[in-house]
Amino acid sequence: MNKKVNIKDIAKIAKVSHTTVSRALNDKSRIRKETKEKILSIAKELGYRPDFIARSLVMKRTKTLGLVITNIANPFYTELAQGIEKTATKLGYSIILCSTQSDISIEKQYIEMLRSKGVDGIVFSSAHMEDPNIVVLAEEEFPITLVNRRTYHPIVKEKVDYVGVDNILGGFLAVEHLIRLGHKRIGVIGGSVESSVGLERLEGGKRALETYGLEQRSDFFLEGNFLKKSGYQRAKQFLKMAEMPTAVFATNDYMALGVYQAILEEGKRIPEDVALIGFNDIEFSSMQGIELTTIGQKKFEMGAIAVEMLVEKIEKGDDRQSAKGIFLMPELIIRKTCGFHLKGYQIESR
């Protein structure tokens, strides 16, 4: 078996120091163009392959990122993870995926595991409002980025970058659309109050009711947990009311699917008896036979930006005085479940 070529072999042939070879192979500055080209040519001729383990020990990096989400069963995270994984790969990083089931203690265990494996940073889409695990990492200045969900803790807000959609505006657009279609009894199924996403979308819906002078009935606001089953259960509660809502805003599409099922089980029609709107525009929502009106957000782009922000922090350091927050604009996507087409308007299939 042939001996594996190393940096010293290349340095000997090129008649330069191994430090110069290392700089050339890692595309560093402070090296003449002619020297760099000569080194790269010799490396190619000898069939040199970098030792990533040795490199990670020298650079104190593993080129690995953790991705912590709440629940892999939720289709939203599948689409978000695609943007994260593809961008990480393009930047030379691999991903370790962890699903917490929305449990703080499980999240802590995953953080410990990821750090024991030497990950360079972690992308979090599982943050609770006052998540103590995130606070500890922020205080230690361990590289992390929050995506979709965030915490309002002052230390985290000061030190940790965040990217997500403008959830308050998204919630407003959803309820406003139902109001403009003539609905006055609008039921809202929120996500967990421990989640910034749930809180903000709920706040947006309430602002729309206030803006249009409609009553905010407490019995028309029910809490779910972003999973299909909770949407189904809360919709059943609405449907048993003597004066039930004529429209429902489920604050994510996965719960909206549960609402859809419950309405049909009760012999009601969508949207003739109950209009429905969701949030996220996950893949199934556009399927024929469902055609869910929803609030769209750029999930792939959101994930890509989160990774780019994190890798920049890892590779270039962070001397900024404050964290960066990026808010993408939500989009109202009109399909058939809201009843827009029944008003005589034409809608584009999306």
N, C-alpha and C positions, 0 to 999 in steps of 0.2 A: 504493500500500500504506500502511495506517495505521501511524503511529509506535507502537512498542511502549511500553506504559505502564510507568513505573518508579516507584520509591519517592518520588523527588523530585516527580513529578507529583501523587501522592496528598497529599504533605505541603503542597504549594502550595495545593491546594483546601481541605484541612482546616485550614490555617493553623497547622500545628504543625511541629516539626523532623522531619527525615527519620529521626533516631534514635528519636523517639517512634513513627513509623510502623513502623519495623523491629521495635520491641518489641511493638507491637500485632499485627503479622502473625505474629510468632514466639511469640505467647502468653506473653510475659514479664510479670512482675509490675511494680510501681512505675508503674502507669499507671491513670488513673481509668476506671471502667467506661463512663461516658458517652463519653469520648474514644475508647476502644477500639472501641465500637460504631459510632461515627461513621466512624472510619477504615476499618473492615471494610466498612461500607455503601458508602463511596466506592470502595474497591478492587473490590468486586463490580460496581458500576455501570459502572466504567471497563473491566472485563474484565481486571483485573490477573492476570498469571501469574508466579510466582516464577522467577528465574533461578537454577537449581540450581548451575550452574557457578560463578557469581559468589558464591553463598552458601557453597559449599564452600571457596572461596579465603579468604573472610572468617573462616569458622568453623574453617578448617584441617581440614575433614572432607569425605569423598567420599560418605558414606552407603553405603559398599560394604564387604562382609566377604569374606574368603577362607574357603573350606572345603577342608581337605586331608584326604583319605581314603587308604586303602591300595590298594584295588582296586575299581573300579566294577563289575566282573563279579560281585562278591559281593553277593547280594540284600539282605543285612543293611544295607549302606550306602545302597541305594536307599531303604529305608524310613526310615532315620535321617535322610537328607537331606531327606525330605519335611517332617519336623518342623522342621528347621533353616530351610529355604527359606520355609515358610509363616509361621513366626514372624518371620523377618527382614523379610519383606514387610509384615507387620502393623505392625512397628516402623519402617517407612520405609527399610529397607535392601535392597540387592540383593546377590546372591551370585555369586562366581566359584569354580567347582568345579575342583579339581585332584586327580588320582589318581596316587599315587607308585609303584605296583607294589611296595610295601614296600622301596623303595630309598632309602637315606639321601641319596645324592648327588642323586637326582631331587627329593626333598623340598626340599633346599637350593636347587635351581634355581627351584622353584615359589615358595619364600619370597621370593627375590630379585625374581622377576617380580611377585608380589603387592605387595611394598613399592614397587616402581618405579611401580606404578599407583596408589599412594597409598591402599591399603585402610586402613580405620580399625582393623581388628583381624582376627584369624584364629582360626577354630575348627579344632582339630586332632583327628582320629581316627586318626592314623597314628603316634603316638609310640612309639618303641622305649624299652626300659628305661633306657638311658643316652643318650638322643637328644641329640647335641651341638647340633643346630639349635634345639631347644626351650630348652636351657640358655642359649644366646646371647640369644635373645629375652627370656627371663626376666631375665637380667642387665641388659638394656637397658630393662626394664620396658615393652616393647611390648605392647599389649593382646592377650592370647591366652587361650583357654579350651581345656582338654582334655576330650574326651568319649569314653567307652568305654575307651580306652587311656590309660595314664598312665606317668609316669616316677617313679622313686624318688629321683632326684637331689635333694639337700637344698635347693638354691637354687630348683628348680622347685616342690618341695613347699611351700616358704615363700611363694612369690610368685604361683603360677598356680592359678586355680580349676579344679576337676575335677567332672564329673558322670558317673556310671556305675552299673551294677548291682553288687550285692555278689556278685562272681564266686566267692569262696571258698564262700559259702553255697550258691550255685547248683550248683557242682560237688559239694558234699556231698549236696544233695538228689537229684541225678541218680543217684549211685552208691548212696546209701541206698535209693532206690526199687527198684533192681535187687536189692539184698541182701534187702530185705523180700519180694521175689517169689521168693526161694529161691536166687538165683545166688551161687556162691562163686568161680567163675572169670570175672572181669570184666576185659575188655580196655579200655584207655583210649587214645584217639588225641588227643594234645594239639596245641595250636597251636604256633607258633614260640616258643622259649624267650626270644627277644628281645622278646616282647610280654607286658605285664603281664596281659592277659586270659588268655593261654595258661598262664602260670605260676600264676595264682590259681585257675583252674578245676581245674588239675591238683592243686594243693594241697588243694582242697576234696574231690576224689575220694579222695585218700590219707587224709585225716582220717576219711572215712566208713569206709574199710577198717579203719583203726586202731580206731575207736570200736566196731566190731562184731567185732573180733578176727580179721579175715581177713588172710591173707598178702599182702604187697605184692610180687608177682613182677615183677622188672625186665623180663622178656620180654613182659609184658602191658601195658607202658607204651611206646608208640611216638609219635614226634614227627611231626606233620604241619605244614601251613602255612596252614590254614583254607580251602584251596581243595578243590573236589570231587575232583580227581585224586589228591591226597595221601590223602584218605579211602579212595578206591578201592584205592590201592597198599598202604596199611597193613592194610586189611581182608584183602587177598590174603595178606599175611604171616601174619595170625592163622589164616586158614583152612587154611594148609599145615602148621600145627603138629600134632604127634601128639596132643597134649591141648590143643585149641583152647579159647578162651573160649566160654562159653555165652551171654554178653551183652557188648555193646560200648557204651561211652559215647564218642561223638564230641563234642569240645568246641565244635563249632558245627554248625548244621544243614546247611551247604553240604558239609562233609566227611561228614556222616551220609548225605547223598544218594549220595555215592560208595561208602560202606560198603554201603548198600542194594543198589546195582547189583552190587557184587562178590559179595555173599551169594547173590543170585539166579542169577548166572552160574555159581556153583559147585553149583547144584542144591539149595541149602539153603532152608529155609522161615523166614520171619520172621513171628511170633516163636517158632514151635515149635522150631526148631533153634538159632537165634541171636536173642536179644532185642536191641533197639536203642533208644537214646535220644540225642537231640541237645541243642542249646543255641541259643537265640535266638528260636524260634517265628517264623521268616520265613514269608512268604505261602504258599509251596508245601507247607509241612509239614502243613497241614490238608487237602490235596487228597485226594479219594476215591481209594483205591488205594495211597496212601502212608501217610497218617494217622500221622505220626511223633510219638511221645511226645517231649516236649522241655521244656527250661526256658525259660519265657517271660520277656522283659524288655520294658519299655515304651519302645520305640525312638523313637516320635514324641515322647513326653514328654521323653525324655532329650535329644533334639535341641533341643526348644523351650527347655528350661531352660538349656542351654549358650549359646544365643543371648541369652537374657534376661540371663544373668550377664555376658556379654561387653559387651552394649550398655550395661548399667548402669555398667560400668567405664569405657567410652569416654565416656559423656555426663556422668557424675557424678564421675569421677576415683576414685581408690582410696587411702584413707588408713588402710585396715585394717592391723593388725599381722601378720596371717597370712592365708593363702589359705583359700578355702572349699571343702570337699569334700562332695558330695551323693551318697549311695549309695541307689539305689532297690532295693526288695526283689524278688528273683526269685520265679517261680511255677512249680511243677511242673504241667505240662499233660499229662494222661494220655490217650493215644490207643491205637492198636492194636499198634504195633510192639514194645511192651514185654511184651505177653502178659498184661496185667492182666485183660483180659476173659476169658481162658481159665481164670481162677481162679473164674469164676462171678459176678464183680462186673459191675455195669452202669456204663458210662462215658458221659458226655455228649459229644456231637459238638461240637468247637470248631475 
